[in-house]
Amino acid sequence: MSTFTIFLALIVVVAFLLIVVIMVQNPKGGGLSSSFGGGGTQQLGGVKKTTDFLDKSTWTLATLLLILILLSNVAINRGGESADSKALDLDTTTSQPLPKPAQPTNDTAPAE
């Protein structure tokens, strides 16, 4: 398993966790947390502590996702070749002759 595959798996897991944390948050209009029984008056740990935890975990996961994406660029296997474009190399380009244009033919019948 390559390093890029490991980064890709970590990116998918962190993105999924970030989606879950965002969906559970309770916005002003009530979020998904109220659908799962979090909308009642009995909340474990209090509203402020839950909001702080969800806010910190959202920023942490978003930062981690950004770092993983940037690091995965370093881990991409480029096949040992240089990243320079070969289109501008004059030494390695092969010149091919242009195809000859088709000659017009007079196969059409004259108009009567």
ROSELUM-413594 format. One record per residue: x, y, z of N, C-alpha, C, O in turn. Coordinates in steps of 0.1 Angstrom, whole numbers, plus 5000, padded with zeros to 4 digits. Layout:
% ROSELUM-413594
<atom n_c1="X" n_c2="Y" n_c3="Z" ca_c1="X" ca_c2="Y" ca_c3="Z" c_c1="X" c_c2="Y" c_c3="Z" o_c1="X" o_c2="Y" o_c3="Z"/>
...
***
This chain:
% ROSELUM-413594
<atom n_c1="5008" n_c2="4988" n_c3="5000" ca_c1="5000" ca_c2="5000" ca_c3="5000" c_c1="5009" c_c2="5012" c_c3="5000" o_c1="5018" o_c2="5014" o_c3="5008"/>
<atom n_c1="5006" n_c2="5021" n_c3="4991" ca_c1="5015" ca_c2="5033" ca_c3="4990" c_c1="5011" c_c2="5044" c_c3="5000" o_c1="5000" o_c2="5043" o_c3="5006"/>
<atom n_c1="5020" n_c2="5054" n_c3="5001" ca_c1="5017" ca_c2="5065" ca_c3="5010" c_c1="5005" c_c2="5073" c_c3="5006" o_c1="4997" o_c2="5077" o_c3="5015"/>
<atom n_c1="5004" n_c2="5074" n_c3="4993" ca_c1="4992" ca_c2="5082" ca_c3="4988" c_c1="4979" c_c2="5075" c_c3="4992" o_c1="4969" o_c2="5082" o_c3="4995"/>
<atom n_c1="4979" n_c2="5062" n_c3="4991" ca_c1="4967" ca_c2="5054" ca_c3="4995" c_c1="4963" c_c2="5056" c_c3="5009" o_c1="4951" o_c2="5057" o_c3="5013"/>
<atom n_c1="4973" n_c2="5057" n_c3="5018" ca_c1="4971" ca_c2="5059" ca_c3="5032" c_c1="4965" c_c2="5073" c_c3="5034" o_c1="4956" o_c2="5075" o_c3="5042"/>
<atom n_c1="4971" n_c2="5083" n_c3="5027" ca_c1="4966" ca_c2="5097" ca_c3="5028" c_c1="4952" c_c2="5097" c_c3="5023" o_c1="4944" o_c2="5104" o_c3="5029"/>
<atom n_c1="4949" n_c2="5090" n_c3="5013" ca_c1="4935" ca_c2="5091" ca_c3="5007" c_c1="4925" c_c2="5085" c_c3="5017" o_c1="4914" o_c2="5090" o_c3="5018"/>
<atom n_c1="4929" n_c2="5074" n_c3="5023" ca_c1="4920" ca_c2="5068" ca_c3="5033" c_c1="4918" c_c2="5077" c_c3="5045" o_c1="4907" o_c2="5078" o_c3="5050"/>
<atom n_c1="4928" n_c2="5083" n_c3="5050" ca_c1="4927" ca_c2="5093" ca_c3="5061" c_c1="4919" c_c2="5105" c_c3="5057" o_c1="4911" o_c2="5110" o_c3="5065"/>
<atom n_c1="4920" n_c2="5110" n_c3="5045" ca_c1="4912" ca_c2="5121" ca_c3="5040" c_c1="4897" c_c2="5117" c_c3="5040" o_c1="4889" o_c2="5125" o_c3="5044"/>
<atom n_c1="4894" n_c2="5105" n_c3="5035" ca_c1="4880" ca_c2="5101" ca_c3="5035" c_c1="4874" c_c2="5100" c_c3="5049" o_c1="4863" o_c2="5104" o_c3="5051"/>
<atom n_c1="4882" n_c2="5094" n_c3="5058" ca_c1="4877" ca_c2="5093" ca_c3="5072" c_c1="4875" c_c2="5106" c_c3="5079" o_c1="4865" o_c2="5108" o_c3="5085"/>
<atom n_c1="4885" n_c2="5115" n_c3="5077" ca_c1="4883" ca_c2="5129" ca_c3="5083" c_c1="4872" c_c2="5136" c_c3="5077" o_c1="4865" o_c2="5143" o_c3="5084"/>
<atom n_c1="4870" n_c2="5135" n_c3="5064" ca_c1="4859" ca_c2="5142" ca_c3="5057" c_c1="4845" c_c2="5137" c_c3="5063" o_c1="4836" o_c2="5144" o_c3="5065"/>
<atom n_c1="4845" n_c2="5123" n_c3="5064" ca_c1="4832" ca_c2="5118" ca_c3="5070" c_c1="4830" c_c2="5123" c_c3="5084" o_c1="4818" o_c2="5126" o_c3="5087"/>
<atom n_c1="4840" n_c2="5123" n_c3="5092" ca_c1="4838" ca_c2="5128" ca_c3="5106" c_c1="4834" c_c2="5142" c_c3="5106" o_c1="4826" o_c2="5146" o_c3="5115"/>
<atom n_c1="4840" n_c2="5150" n_c3="5097" ca_c1="4837" ca_c2="5164" ca_c3="5096" c_c1="4822" c_c2="5166" c_c3="5093" o_c1="4815" o_c2="5175" o_c3="5098"/>
<atom n_c1="4817" n_c2="5158" n_c3="5083" ca_c1="4803" ca_c2="5159" ca_c3="5080" c_c1="4794" c_c2="5155" c_c3="5091" o_c1="4784" o_c2="5162" o_c3="5094"/>
<atom n_c1="4798" n_c2="5145" n_c3="5099" ca_c1="4790" ca_c2="5141" ca_c3="5110" c_c1="4790" c_c2="5152" c_c3="5121" o_c1="4779" o_c2="5155" o_c3="5126"/>
<atom n_c1="4801" n_c2="5158" n_c3="5124" ca_c1="4802" ca_c2="5168" ca_c3="5134" c_c1="4794" c_c2="5180" c_c3="5130" o_c1="4787" o_c2="5186" o_c3="5138"/>
<atom n_c1="4794" n_c2="5184" n_c3="5118" ca_c1="4787" ca_c2="5195" ca_c3="5113" c_c1="4772" c_c2="5193" c_c3="5113" o_c1="4764" o_c2="5201" o_c3="5117"/>
<atom n_c1="4768" n_c2="5181" n_c3="5110" ca_c1="4754" ca_c2="5177" ca_c3="5110" c_c1="4748" c_c2="5176" c_c3="5124" o_c1="4736" o_c2="5179" o_c3="5126"/>
<atom n_c1="4756" n_c2="5173" n_c3="5134" ca_c1="4751" ca_c2="5172" ca_c3="5147" c_c1="4750" c_c2="5185" c_c3="5154" o_c1="4742" o_c2="5187" o_c3="5164"/>
<atom n_c1="4757" n_c2="5195" n_c3="5149" ca_c1="4756" ca_c2="5208" ca_c3="5156" c_c1="4742" c_c2="5214" c_c3="5155" o_c1="4734" o_c2="5211" o_c3="5146"/>
<atom n_c1="4739" n_c2="5222" n_c3="5165" ca_c1="4726" ca_c2="5228" ca_c3="5167" c_c1="4726" c_c2="5242" c_c3="5163" o_c1="4730" o_c2="5251" o_c3="5170"/>
<atom n_c1="4722" n_c2="5245" n_c3="5150" ca_c1="4722" ca_c2="5259" ca_c3="5146" c_c1="4710" c_c2="5266" c_c3="5152" o_c1="4703" o_c2="5261" o_c3="5160"/>
<atom n_c1="4708" n_c2="5279" n_c3="5149" ca_c1="4697" ca_c2="5287" ca_c3="5155" c_c1="4683" c_c2="5281" c_c3="5152" o_c1="4675" o_c2="5282" o_c3="5161"/>
<atom n_c1="4681" n_c2="5274" n_c3="5141" ca_c1="4668" ca_c2="5268" ca_c3="5138" c_c1="4667" c_c2="5254" c_c3="5143" o_c1="4656" o_c2="5248" o_c3="5141"/>
<atom n_c1="4676" n_c2="5249" n_c3="5150" ca_c1="4676" ca_c2="5235" ca_c3="5154" c_c1="4682" c_c2="5226" c_c3="5144" o_c1="4679" o_c2="5227" o_c3="5132"/>
<atom n_c1="4691" n_c2="5217" n_c3="5148" ca_c1="4698" ca_c2="5209" ca_c3="5138" c_c1="4694" c_c2="5195" c_c3="5139" o_c1="4683" o_c2="5191" o_c3="5144"/>
<atom n_c1="4702" n_c2="5186" n_c3="5134" ca_c1="4700" ca_c2="5172" ca_c3="5134" c_c1="4700" c_c2="5167" c_c3="5148" o_c1="4694" o_c2="5156" o_c3="5151"/>
<atom n_c1="4707" n_c2="5173" n_c3="5157" ca_c1="4708" ca_c2="5169" ca_c3="5171" c_c1="4694" c_c2="5169" c_c3="5178" o_c1="4692" o_c2="5160" o_c3="5186"/>
<atom n_c1="4686" n_c2="5178" n_c3="5174" ca_c1="4672" ca_c2="5178" ca_c3="5179" c_c1="4664" c_c2="5166" c_c3="5174" o_c1="4654" o_c2="5162" o_c3="5181"/>
<atom n_c1="4667" n_c2="5161" n_c3="5163" ca_c1="4660" ca_c2="5149" ca_c3="5158" c_c1="4664" c_c2="5136" c_c3="5165" o_c1="4656" o_c2="5127" o_c3="5166"/>
<atom n_c1="4676" n_c2="5136" n_c3="5171" ca_c1="4680" ca_c2="5124" ca_c3="5178" c_c1="4678" c_c2="5125" c_c3="5193" o_c1="4685" o_c2="5118" o_c3="5201"/>
<atom n_c1="4669" n_c2="5134" n_c3="5197" ca_c1="4666" ca_c2="5135" ca_c3="5212" c_c1="4675" c_c2="5145" c_c3="5219" o_c1="4674" o_c2="5146" o_c3="5231"/>
<atom n_c1="4683" n_c2="5153" n_c3="5212" ca_c1="4691" ca_c2="5163" ca_c3="5218" c_c1="4684" c_c2="5176" c_c3="5220" o_c1="4689" o_c2="5186" o_c3="5225"/>
<atom n_c1="4671" n_c2="5177" n_c3="5215" ca_c1="4664" ca_c2="5189" ca_c3="5215" c_c1="4657" c_c2="5192" c_c3="5229" o_c1="4651" o_c2="5202" o_c3="5231"/>
<atom n_c1="4656" n_c2="5182" n_c3="5237" ca_c1="4649" ca_c2="5183" ca_c3="5250" c_c1="4657" c_c2="5191" c_c3="5260" o_c1="4668" o_c2="5196" o_c3="5257"/>
<atom n_c1="4651" n_c2="5193" n_c3="5272" ca_c1="4658" ca_c2="5201" ca_c3="5282" c_c1="4669" c_c2="5193" c_c3="5289" o_c1="4677" o_c2="5199" o_c3="5296"/>
<atom n_c1="4669" n_c2="5180" n_c3="5288" ca_c1="4679" ca_c2="5172" ca_c3="5295" c_c1="4691" c_c2="5169" c_c3="5285" o_c1="4690" o_c2="5160" o_c3="5277"/>
<atom n_c1="4702" n_c2="5176" n_c3="5287" ca_c1="4713" ca_c2="5174" ca_c3="5279" c_c1="4725" c_c2="5171" c_c3="5287" o_c1="4727" o_c2="5177" o_c3="5298"/>
<atom n_c1="4732" n_c2="5161" n_c3="5284" ca_c1="4744" ca_c2="5156" ca_c3="5292" c_c1="4755" c_c2="5166" c_c3="5290" o_c1="4759" o_c2="5169" o_c3="5278"/>
<atom n_c1="4760" n_c2="5172" n_c3="5300" ca_c1="4772" ca_c2="5181" ca_c3="5299" c_c1="4768" c_c2="5195" c_c3="5297" o_c1="4776" o_c2="5204" o_c3="5298"/>
<atom n_c1="4755" n_c2="5198" n_c3="5295" ca_c1="4751" ca_c2="5212" ca_c3="5293" c_c1="4753" c_c2="5216" c_c3="5278" o_c1="4760" o_c2="5211" o_c3="5270"/>
<atom n_c1="4745" n_c2="5227" n_c3="5275" ca_c1="4745" ca_c2="5232" ca_c3="5261" c_c1="4759" c_c2="5238" c_c3="5258" o_c1="4764" o_c2="5236" o_c3="5247"/>
<atom n_c1="4764" n_c2="5246" n_c3="5267" ca_c1="4776" ca_c2="5254" ca_c3="5264" c_c1="4788" c_c2="5245" c_c3="5261" o_c1="4796" o_c2="5247" o_c3="5252"/>
<atom n_c1="4790" n_c2="5234" n_c3="5270" ca_c1="4801" ca_c2="5225" ca_c3="5268" c_c1="4800" c_c2="5217" c_c3="5255" o_c1="4810" o_c2="5215" o_c3="5248"/>
<atom n_c1="4788" n_c2="5213" n_c3="5252" ca_c1="4786" ca_c2="5206" ca_c3="5239" c_c1="4789" c_c2="5215" c_c3="5227" o_c1="4795" o_c2="5210" o_c3="5218"/>
<atom n_c1="4784" n_c2="5227" n_c3="5228" ca_c1="4787" ca_c2="5236" ca_c3="5217" c_c1="4802" c_c2="5239" c_c3="5215" o_c1="4807" o_c2="5239" o_c3="5204"/>
<atom n_c1="4809" n_c2="5241" n_c3="5227" ca_c1="4823" ca_c2="5243" ca_c3="5226" c_c1="4831" c_c2="5231" c_c3="5220" o_c1="4840" o_c2="5233" o_c3="5212"/>
<atom n_c1="4827" n_c2="5219" n_c3="5224" ca_c1="4833" ca_c2="5207" ca_c3="5219" c_c1="4831" c_c2="5206" c_c3="5204" o_c1="4840" o_c2="5203" o_c3="5197"/>
<atom n_c1="4818" n_c2="5208" n_c3="5200" ca_c1="4815" ca_c2="5206" ca_c3="5186" c_c1="4822" c_c2="5217" c_c3="5177" o_c1="4827" o_c2="5214" o_c3="5166"/>
<atom n_c1="4823" n_c2="5229" n_c3="5183" ca_c1="4830" ca_c2="5240" ca_c3="5176" c_c1="4845" c_c2="5237" c_c3="5174" o_c1="4851" o_c2="5238" o_c3="5164"/>
<atom n_c1="4851" n_c2="5233" n_c3="5185" ca_c1="4866" ca_c2="5229" ca_c3="5185" c_c1="4868" c_c2="5217" c_c3="5176" o_c1="4878" o_c2="5217" o_c3="5169"/>
<atom n_c1="4860" n_c2="5207" n_c3="5177" ca_c1="4862" ca_c2="5195" ca_c3="5168" c_c1="4860" c_c2="5199" c_c3="5153" o_c1="4867" o_c2="5193" o_c3="5145"/>
<atom n_c1="4851" n_c2="5208" n_c3="5150" ca_c1="4849" ca_c2="5212" ca_c3="5136" c_c1="4862" c_c2="5219" c_c3="5131" o_c1="4866" o_c2="5215" o_c3="5120"/>
<atom n_c1="4867" n_c2="5228" n_c3="5139" ca_c1="4879" ca_c2="5235" ca_c3="5134" c_c1="4891" c_c2="5226" c_c3="5133" o_c1="4899" o_c2="5227" o_c3="5124"/>
<atom n_c1="4892" n_c2="5217" n_c3="5143" ca_c1="4903" ca_c2="5207" ca_c3="5143" c_c1="4902" c_c2="5198" c_c3="5131" o_c1="4913" o_c2="5196" o_c3="5124"/>
<atom n_c1="4891" n_c2="5192" n_c3="5128" ca_c1="4889" ca_c2="5183" ca_c3="5117" c_c1="4891" c_c2="5190" c_c3="5104" o_c1="4897" o_c2="5185" o_c3="5094"/>
<atom n_c1="4886" n_c2="5203" n_c3="5103" ca_c1="4888" ca_c2="5210" ca_c3="5090" c_c1="4903" c_c2="5213" c_c3="5088" o_c1="4908" o_c2="5213" o_c3="5077"/>
<atom n_c1="4910" n_c2="5217" n_c3="5099" ca_c1="4925" ca_c2="5219" ca_c3="5097" c_c1="4932" c_c2="5207" c_c3="5094" o_c1="4941" o_c2="5207" o_c3="5085"/>
<atom n_c1="4928" n_c2="5196" n_c3="5100" ca_c1="4935" ca_c2="5183" ca_c3="5097" c_c1="4932" c_c2="5179" c_c3="5083" o_c1="4941" o_c2="5173" o_c3="5076"/>
<atom n_c1="4920" n_c2="5181" n_c3="5078" ca_c1="4917" ca_c2="5178" ca_c3="5064" c_c1="4925" c_c2="5186" c_c3="5054" o_c1="4930" o_c2="5180" o_c3="5045"/>
<atom n_c1="4927" n_c2="5199" n_c3="5057" ca_c1="4935" ca_c2="5207" ca_c3="5048" c_c1="4949" c_c2="5203" c_c3="5048" o_c1="4956" o_c2="5202" o_c3="5038"/>
<atom n_c1="4955" n_c2="5199" n_c3="5060" ca_c1="4969" ca_c2="5195" ca_c3="5061" c_c1="4971" c_c2="5181" c_c3="5054" o_c1="4980" o_c2="5180" o_c3="5046"/>
<atom n_c1="4961" n_c2="5172" n_c3="5055" ca_c1="4962" ca_c2="5159" ca_c3="5048" c_c1="4961" c_c2="5161" c_c3="5033" o_c1="4969" o_c2="5154" o_c3="5026"/>
<atom n_c1="4953" n_c2="5170" n_c3="5028" ca_c1="4952" ca_c2="5172" ca_c3="5014" c_c1="4965" c_c2="5178" c_c3="5009" o_c1="4970" o_c2="5174" o_c3="4998"/>
<atom n_c1="4971" n_c2="5187" n_c3="5016" ca_c1="4984" ca_c2="5193" ca_c3="5011" c_c1="4995" c_c2="5183" c_c3="5012" o_c1="5004" o_c2="5183" o_c3="5003"/>
<atom n_c1="4995" n_c2="5175" n_c3="5022" ca_c1="5006" ca_c2="5164" ca_c3="5023" c_c1="5004" c_c2="5153" c_c3="5013" o_c1="5014" o_c2="5147" o_c3="5009"/>
<atom n_c1="4992" n_c2="5151" n_c3="5009" ca_c1="4990" ca_c2="5140" ca_c3="4999" c_c1="4995" c_c2="5144" c_c3="4986" o_c1="4999" o_c2="5135" o_c3="4978"/>
<atom n_c1="4996" n_c2="5157" n_c3="4983" ca_c1="5002" ca_c2="5161" ca_c3="4971" c_c1="5017" c_c2="5157" c_c3="4970" o_c1="5022" o_c2="5154" o_c3="4959"/>
<atom n_c1="5024" n_c2="5158" n_c3="4981" ca_c1="5038" ca_c2="5154" ca_c3="4982" c_c1="5039" c_c2="5139" c_c3="4980" o_c1="5050" o_c2="5134" o_c3="4974"/>
<atom n_c1="5029" n_c2="5131" n_c3="4984" ca_c1="5031" ca_c2="5117" ca_c3="4984" c_c1="5026" c_c2="5111" c_c3="4970" o_c1="5027" o_c2="5098" o_c3="4968"/>
<atom n_c1="5022" n_c2="5119" n_c3="4961" ca_c1="5018" ca_c2="5113" ca_c3="4948" c_c1="5030" c_c2="5108" c_c3="4941" o_c1="5040" o_c2="5114" o_c3="4940"/>
<atom n_c1="5028" n_c2="5096" n_c3="4935" ca_c1="5039" ca_c2="5089" ca_c3="4928" c_c1="5039" c_c2="5095" c_c3="4914" o_c1="5030" o_c2="5093" o_c3="4906"/>
<atom n_c1="5050" n_c2="5101" n_c3="4910" ca_c1="5051" ca_c2="5107" ca_c3="4897" c_c1="5060" c_c2="5099" c_c3="4888" o_c1="5063" o_c2="5103" o_c3="4877"/>
<atom n_c1="5063" n_c2="5087" n_c3="4891" ca_c1="5070" ca_c2="5077" ca_c3="4883" c_c1="5085" c_c2="5081" c_c3="4881" o_c1="5091" o_c2="5076" o_c3="4872"/>
<atom n_c1="5091" n_c2="5089" n_c3="4890" ca_c1="5105" ca_c2="5092" ca_c3="4889" c_c1="5109" c_c2="5102" c_c3="4878" o_c1="5121" o_c2="5105" o_c3="4877"/>
<atom n_c1="5099" n_c2="5106" n_c3="4871" ca_c1="5102" ca_c2="5116" ca_c3="4860" c_c1="5101" c_c2="5130" c_c3="4866" o_c1="5095" o_c2="5133" o_c3="4876"/>
<atom n_c1="5107" n_c2="5139" n_c3="4859" ca_c1="5106" ca_c2="5153" ca_c3="4863" c_c1="5092" c_c2="5158" c_c3="4860" o_c1="5086" o_c2="5153" o_c3="4851"/>
<atom n_c1="5088" n_c2="5168" n_c3="4867" ca_c1="5075" ca_c2="5173" ca_c3="4865" c_c1="5074" c_c2="5184" c_c3="4854" o_c1="5063" o_c2="5189" o_c3="4851"/>
<atom n_c1="5085" n_c2="5186" n_c3="4847" ca_c1="5085" ca_c2="5196" ca_c3="4837" c_c1="5078" c_c2="5191" c_c3="4824" o_c1="5077" o_c2="5179" o_c3="4822"/>
<atom n_c1="5072" n_c2="5200" n_c3="4817" ca_c1="5065" ca_c2="5196" ca_c3="4805" c_c1="5074" c_c2="5192" c_c3="4794" o_c1="5085" o_c2="5199" o_c3="4792"/>
<atom n_c1="5071" n_c2="5182" n_c3="4787" ca_c1="5079" ca_c2="5177" ca_c3="4776" c_c1="5075" c_c2="5184" c_c3="4763" o_c1="5081" o_c2="5182" o_c3="4752"/>
<atom n_c1="5064" n_c2="5192" n_c3="4763" ca_c1="5059" ca_c2="5198" ca_c3="4751" c_c1="5068" c_c2="5208" c_c3="4746" o_c1="5068" o_c2="5211" o_c3="4734"/>
<atom n_c1="5076" n_c2="5215" n_c3="4754" ca_c1="5085" ca_c2="5225" ca_c3="4750" c_c1="5099" c_c2="5221" c_c3="4747" o_c1="5107" o_c2="5229" o_c3="4743"/>
<atom n_c1="5102" n_c2="5208" n_c3="4749" ca_c1="5115" ca_c2="5203" ca_c3="4746" c_c1="5117" c_c2="5202" c_c3="4731" o_c1="5110" o_c2="5195" o_c3="4724"/>
<atom n_c1="5127" n_c2="5210" n_c3="4726" ca_c1="5129" ca_c2="5210" ca_c3="4711" c_c1="5137" c_c2="5198" c_c3="4707" o_c1="5136" o_c2="5193" o_c3="4696"/>
<atom n_c1="5145" n_c2="5192" n_c3="4716" ca_c1="5153" ca_c2="5181" ca_c3="4713" c_c1="5146" c_c2="5168" c_c3="4711" o_c1="5149" o_c2="5160" o_c3="4702"/>
<atom n_c1="5135" n_c2="5166" n_c3="4718" ca_c1="5128" ca_c2="5153" ca_c3="4718" c_c1="5116" c_c2="5153" c_c3="4709" o_c1="5109" o_c2="5143" o_c3="4708"/>
<atom n_c1="5112" n_c2="5165" n_c3="4704" ca_c1="5100" ca_c2="5165" ca_c3="4695" c_c1="5103" c_c2="5159" c_c3="4682" o_c1="5114" o_c2="5160" o_c3="4676"/>
<atom n_c1="5094" n_c2="5151" n_c3="4677" ca_c1="5095" ca_c2="5145" ca_c3="4664" c_c1="5086" c_c2="5153" c_c3="4654" o_c1="5075" o_c2="5156" o_c3="4657"/>
<atom n_c1="5092" n_c2="5156" n_c3="4643" ca_c1="5084" ca_c2="5163" ca_c3="4633" c_c1="5078" c_c2="5154" c_c3="4623" o_c1="5085" o_c2="5145" o_c3="4617"/>
<atom n_c1="5066" n_c2="5155" n_c3="4622" ca_c1="5058" ca_c2="5147" ca_c3="4612" c_c1="5053" c_c2="5156" c_c3="4601" o_c1="5049" o_c2="5167" o_c3="4604"/>
<atom n_c1="5054" n_c2="5151" n_c3="4589" ca_c1="5049" ca_c2="5159" ca_c3="4578" c_c1="5034" c_c2="5161" c_c3="4579" o_c1="5026" o_c2="5152" o_c3="4584"/>
<atom n_c1="5029" n_c2="5172" n_c3="4575" ca_c1="5015" ca_c2="5175" ca_c3="4575" c_c1="5008" c_c2="5166" c_c3="4564" o_c1="5014" o_c2="5164" o_c3="4553"/>
<atom n_c1="4996" n_c2="5161" n_c3="4567" ca_c1="4989" ca_c2="5153" ca_c3="4556" c_c1="4985" c_c2="5162" c_c3="4545" o_c1="4982" o_c2="5174" o_c3="4546"/>
<atom n_c1="4986" n_c2="5156" n_c3="4533" ca_c1="4982" ca_c2="5164" ca_c3="4521" c_c1="4967" c_c2="5166" c_c3="4520" o_c1="4959" o_c2="5157" o_c3="4523"/>
<atom n_c1="4963" n_c2="5178" n_c3="4516" ca_c1="4948" ca_c2="5180" ca_c3="4515" c_c1="4942" c_c2="5172" c_c3="4504" o_c1="4949" o_c2="5169" o_c3="4494"/>
<atom n_c1="4930" n_c2="5168" n_c3="4506" ca_c1="4923" ca_c2="5160" ca_c3="4496" c_c1="4921" c_c2="5168" c_c3="4483" o_c1="4917" o_c2="5180" o_c3="4484"/>
<atom n_c1="4923" n_c2="5162" n_c3="4472" ca_c1="4921" ca_c2="5168" ca_c3="4459" c_c1="4906" c_c2="5169" c_c3="4456" o_c1="4900" o_c2="5158" o_c3="4457"/>
<atom n_c1="4901" n_c2="5180" n_c3="4451" ca_c1="4887" ca_c2="5180" ca_c3="4447" c_c1="4885" c_c2="5172" c_c3="4435" o_c1="4893" o_c2="5172" o_c3="4425"/>
<atom n_c1="4874" n_c2="5165" n_c3="4435" ca_c1="4871" ca_c2="5156" ca_c3="4423" c_c1="4858" c_c2="5162" c_c3="4416" o_c1="4850" o_c2="5168" o_c3="4423"/>
<atom n_c1="4857" n_c2="5159" n_c3="4404" ca_c1="4846" ca_c2="5164" ca_c3="4396" c_c1="4836" c_c2="5152" c_c3="4393" o_c1="4833" o_c2="5150" o_c3="4382"/>
<atom n_c1="4832" n_c2="5145" n_c3="4403" ca_c1="4823" ca_c2="5134" ca_c3="4402" c_c1="4809" c_c2="5138" c_c3="4401" o_c1="4800" o_c2="5129" o_c3="4399"/>
<atom n_c1="4806" n_c2="5150" n_c3="4403" ca_c1="4792" ca_c2="5155" ca_c3="4403" c_c1="4787" c_c2="5156" c_c3="4389" o_c1="4795" o_c2="5161" o_c3="4380"/>
<atom n_c1="4775" n_c2="5153" n_c3="4387" ca_c1="4769" ca_c2="5154" ca_c3="4373" c_c1="4766" c_c2="5169" c_c3="4370" o_c1="4762" o_c2="5176" o_c3="4380"/>
<atom n_c1="4767" n_c2="5173" n_c3="4358" ca_c1="4764" ca_c2="5187" ca_c3="4355" c_c1="4749" c_c2="5190" c_c3="4357" o_c1="4741" o_c2="5182" o_c3="4354"/>
<atom n_c1="4747" n_c2="5202" n_c3="4361" ca_c1="4733" ca_c2="5206" ca_c3="4363" c_c1="4726" c_c2="5208" c_c3="4349" o_c1="4732" o_c2="5214" o_c3="4340"/>
<atom n_c1="4713" n_c2="5204" n_c3="4348" ca_c1="4706" ca_c2="5205" ca_c3="4335" c_c1="4697" c_c2="5217" c_c3="4335" o_c1="4691" o_c2="5219" o_c3="4325"/>
***
